[in-house]
Amino acid sequence: MDRSAALELLHEYTQSGALRAHALGVEAAMRAMARASGEDEDRWGLAGLLHDFDYEMHPTPEEHPLQGAPILRERGVPEAVIQAILGHGNHTGVPRDTPMARALFGVDELVGFITAVALVRPSRKVRDVTAASVRKKMKDKAFARSVSRADILQGAEELGVELDRHVELVVDAMAGVADQLGL
């Protein structure tokens, strides 16, 4: 599956502009992670773009992303990408045994949190988000309360990177597509 077909699939199942923007942010972060690791940017980007495609249809932990996997298989998404998507949440029990799977878990919640931090900046620009501002907001339990701080920390740990460096990489990736993200 190429990016064009993946975008069509995303738009077919995802109506929310915010969820589409999240998918684009995760795609950008995954591409940056692949580049930094010498991996296939298109394949990793596909995992980022499609990781939540079924969320509106299957919003519960019991369903998402497990119910979406058969659709991805029918559409010809590579199994390695599907396995990474299946492992992007702790609730599925699917092991993150590839670098792509660990990267997807590592960037998913972080992209959402960085978006929230950007939206409360005076400029509302992702380029103005720093690792220090992310760490400060992570301490405020009322801020973006639906984003799991534990998953963000676990993601960096599983990747074997220091949190500030991880945040910087993801912010830089998101800044590269800021216009598409509305940030």
SULFEN-V629211 format. One record per pair of residues at least 4 apart in sequence whose C-alpha atoms are under 8 Angstrom apart, sorted by the first residue. I is the first residue (numbers start at 0). J is the second residue. If there is no record, write none. Layout:
# SULFEN-V629211
[[I/J] [I/J]]
This chain:
# SULFEN-V629211
[[0/4] [0/5] [0/74] [0/75] [0/76] [0/77] [1/5] [1/41] [1/45] [2/6] [2/41] [2/45] [3/7] [4/8] [5/9] [5/45] [5/48] [5/49] [6/10] [6/48] [7/11] [8/12] [8/52] [9/13] [9/19] [9/48] [9/49] [9/52] [10/14] [10/19] [12/52] [12/53] [12/55] [12/56] [13/18] [13/19] [13/52] [13/53] [13/54] [13/55] [14/18] [14/19] [14/55] [15/19] [16/20] [17/21] [18/22] [18/51] [19/23] [20/24] [20/179] [20/180] [20/181] [21/25] [21/110] [21/111] [21/180] [22/26] [22/47] [22/48] [22/49] [22/50] [22/51] [23/27] [23/47] [23/48] [23/176] [23/179] [23/180] [24/28] [24/110] [24/172] [24/173] [24/176] [24/180] [25/29] [25/44] [25/47] [25/48] [25/103] [25/106] [25/107] [25/110] [26/30] [26/43] [26/44] [26/45] [26/46] [26/47] [26/48] [27/31] [27/44] [27/47] [27/172] [27/173] [27/175] [27/176] [28/32] [28/44] [28/47] [28/106] [28/110] [28/168] [28/169] [28/172] [28/173] [29/33] [29/40] [29/43] [29/44] [29/46] [29/47] [29/102] [29/103] [29/106] [30/34] [30/40] [30/41] [30/43] [30/44] [30/172] [31/35] [31/40] [31/168] [31/169] [31/172] [32/36] [32/102] [32/168] [33/37] [33/38] [33/39] [33/40] [33/43] [33/99] [34/38] [34/39] [34/40] [38/43] [39/43] [40/44] [41/45] [42/46] [42/80] [43/47] [43/80] [43/99] [44/48] [45/49] [45/80] [46/50] [46/80] [46/81] [46/83] [46/84] [46/103] [47/103] [48/52] [49/84] [50/64] [50/84] [50/87] [51/63] [51/64] [52/67] [53/57] [53/58] [53/63] [53/64] [53/66] [53/67] [54/58] [54/63] [54/64] [57/62] [57/63] [57/64] [57/66] [57/67] [58/62] [58/63] [59/63] [60/64] [60/90] [60/91] [61/65] [61/90] [61/91] [62/66] [63/67] [64/68] [64/84] [64/85] [65/85] [65/91] [66/70] [67/71] [68/72] [68/81] [68/85] [69/73] [70/74] [71/75] [71/76] [71/81] [72/76] [72/77] [72/78] [72/81] [76/80] [76/81] [77/81] [78/82] [79/83] [80/84] [80/99] [81/85] [82/86] [82/93] [82/100] [83/87] [83/95] [83/97] [83/99] [83/100] [83/101] [83/103] [84/100] [84/103] [85/91] [85/93] [86/91] [86/92] [86/93] [86/94] [86/95] [86/100] [86/104] [87/95] [87/100] [87/101] [87/103] [87/104] [87/107] [88/92] [88/104] [89/93] [95/100] [95/101] [96/100] [96/101] [97/101] [98/102] [98/158] [99/103] [100/104] [101/105] [101/154] [101/157] [101/158] [102/106] [102/154] [102/158] [103/107] [104/108] [104/150] [104/154] [105/109] [105/150] [105/151] [105/153] [105/154] [105/155] [105/157] [105/158] [106/110] [106/151] [106/154] [106/169] [107/111] [108/112] [108/146] [108/147] [108/150] [108/151] [109/113] [109/151] [109/166] [109/169] [110/114] [110/169] [111/115] [111/146] [112/116] [112/133] [112/143] [112/146] [113/117] [113/125] [113/128] [113/133] [113/170] [114/118] [114/125] [114/182] [115/119] [115/143] [116/120] [116/128] [116/132] [116/133] [116/136] [117/122] [117/123] [117/124] [117/125] [117/127] [117/128] [117/182] [118/123] [118/124] [118/125] [118/182] [119/123] [120/124] [120/127] [120/128] [122/127] [123/127] [123/182] [124/128] [124/177] [124/182] [125/170] [125/173] [125/174] [125/177] [125/182] [126/170] [126/171] [126/174] [128/132] [128/133] [128/170] [129/133] [129/166] [129/167] [129/170] [130/134] [130/163] [130/164] [130/166] [130/167] [131/135] [131/163] [132/136] [133/137] [133/166] [134/138] [135/139] [136/142] [137/142] [137/148] [140/144] [147/151] [148/152] [149/153] [150/154] [151/155] [152/156] [152/162] [153/157] [154/158] [155/159] [155/160] [155/161] [155/162] [155/165] [156/160] [156/161] [160/164] [160/165] [161/165] [162/166] [163/167] [164/168] [165/169] [166/170] [167/171] [168/172] [169/173] [170/174] [171/175] [172/176] [173/177] [173/180] [174/182] [176/180] [177/181] [177/182] [178/182]]
